[in-house]
Amino acid sequence: MAAFHTAFPGRHVTVEEEGGSASRNRRSQCVRESSRLRALVVKLRSALEALIPVWCRAGAAAVDWLLNLVAIIPFRRAKDSHWTERARVLYPAHLAADFSVWILPTG
């Protein structure tokens, strides 16, 4: 008898040298194992595809938060300035907030 190792660790099949039924059994066992593996891959792929919108929305929210954080820094520094100067400094933050209306729903 000869031992053949499959692609899966810890699994081997013994085959009689002159018998053909053992080699057919080995082939059918490999087909069953590969079909189980394919089913697992399909399940994992569908689960990951379901999570893509969640990660995209989280990423869009993080980008929005970062844009607003960076854009509001000059406004905080201009605390004691005239109102026109504060309005001029606040304009980039206003643009970032307007941009977030487009970036969050598409995430």
C-alpha positions as CSV (number, residue, x, y, z in Angstrom):
1,M,0.0,0.0,0.0
2,A,1.1,3.5,-0.8
3,A,0.1,6.6,1.2
4,F,-0.9,9.8,-0.6
5,H,-1.1,13.1,1.2
6,T,-3.8,15.6,0.4
7,A,-3.5,19.4,0.4
8,F,-5.0,19.5,3.9
9,P,-2.5,19.0,6.8
10,G,-3.0,15.8,8.8
11,R,-5.0,14.0,6.2
12,H,-3.7,11.2,4.1
13,V,-5.3,8.4,2.1
14,T,-3.8,4.9,1.7
15,V,-4.3,3.4,-1.7
16,E,-3.9,-0.1,-2.8
17,E,-1.4,-0.2,-5.7
18,E,-3.4,-2.5,-7.9
19,G,-6.9,-1.4,-6.9
20,G,-8.7,1.4,-8.7
21,S,-11.6,1.8,-6.3
22,A,-9.3,3.4,-3.6
23,S,-8.1,6.0,-6.0
24,R,-11.7,6.8,-6.9
25,N,-12.5,7.2,-3.2
26,R,-9.5,9.5,-2.8
27,R,-10.7,11.6,-5.7
28,S,-14.2,11.8,-4.3
29,Q,-12.9,12.7,-0.8
30,C,-10.8,15.5,-2.3
31,V,-13.8,16.8,-4.2
32,R,-15.9,16.8,-1.1
33,E,-13.2,18.6,0.9
34,S,-12.7,21.2,-1.9
35,S,-16.4,21.8,-2.1
36,R,-16.5,22.4,1.6
37,L,-13.7,24.8,1.3
38,R,-15.4,26.6,-1.6
39,A,-18.6,26.9,0.5
40,L,-16.6,28.5,3.3
41,V,-15.0,30.9,1.0
42,V,-18.3,31.9,-0.5
43,K,-19.8,32.5,3.0
44,L,-16.8,34.6,4.1
45,R,-16.9,36.6,0.9
46,S,-20.6,37.4,1.3
47,A,-20.0,38.3,5.0
48,L,-17.2,40.7,4.0
49,E,-19.3,42.2,1.2
50,A,-22.0,42.9,3.8
51,L,-19.5,44.8,5.9
52,I,-18.2,47.0,3.1
53,P,-20.9,49.7,3.5
54,V,-20.3,49.8,7.3
55,W,-16.6,50.4,6.8
56,C,-17.2,53.0,4.1
57,R,-19.6,55.0,6.2
58,A,-17.2,54.8,9.2
59,G,-14.4,56.1,7.0
60,A,-16.5,58.9,5.6
61,A,-17.4,59.9,9.1
62,A,-13.8,59.9,10.1
63,V,-12.8,62.1,7.1
64,D,-15.6,64.5,7.9
65,W,-14.6,64.7,11.6
66,L,-10.9,65.4,10.6
67,L,-11.9,68.0,8.0
68,N,-14.0,69.9,10.5
69,L,-11.4,69.6,13.2
70,V,-8.7,71.1,11.0
71,A,-10.9,73.8,9.6
72,I,-12.1,75.1,12.9
73,I,-8.6,75.6,14.4
74,P,-8.1,79.1,13.0
75,F,-11.6,80.1,14.2
76,R,-10.7,79.1,17.8
77,R,-7.5,81.1,17.7
78,A,-9.4,84.2,16.5
79,K,-11.5,84.3,19.7
80,D,-10.8,88.0,20.5
81,S,-10.9,89.3,16.9
82,H,-13.6,91.5,15.3
83,W,-16.7,89.6,14.0
84,T,-15.7,90.1,10.4
85,E,-12.3,88.5,10.9
86,R,-13.9,85.6,12.7
87,A,-16.4,85.2,9.8
88,R,-13.5,85.2,7.3
89,V,-11.6,82.6,9.3
90,L,-14.8,80.5,9.7
91,Y,-15.5,80.3,6.0
92,P,-13.2,77.2,5.4
93,A,-15.0,75.4,8.2
94,H,-18.2,76.3,6.5
95,L,-17.0,74.8,3.2
96,A,-15.9,71.6,5.0
97,A,-19.3,71.3,6.6
98,D,-20.9,71.7,3.2
99,F,-18.6,69.1,1.7
100,S,-19.7,66.7,4.5
101,V,-23.2,66.8,3.1
102,W,-21.9,65.1,0.0
103,I,-19.2,62.8,1.5
104,L,-21.3,61.1,4.3
105,P,-24.2,59.8,2.2
106,T,-21.9,58.4,-0.5
107,G,-19.9,56.6,2.1
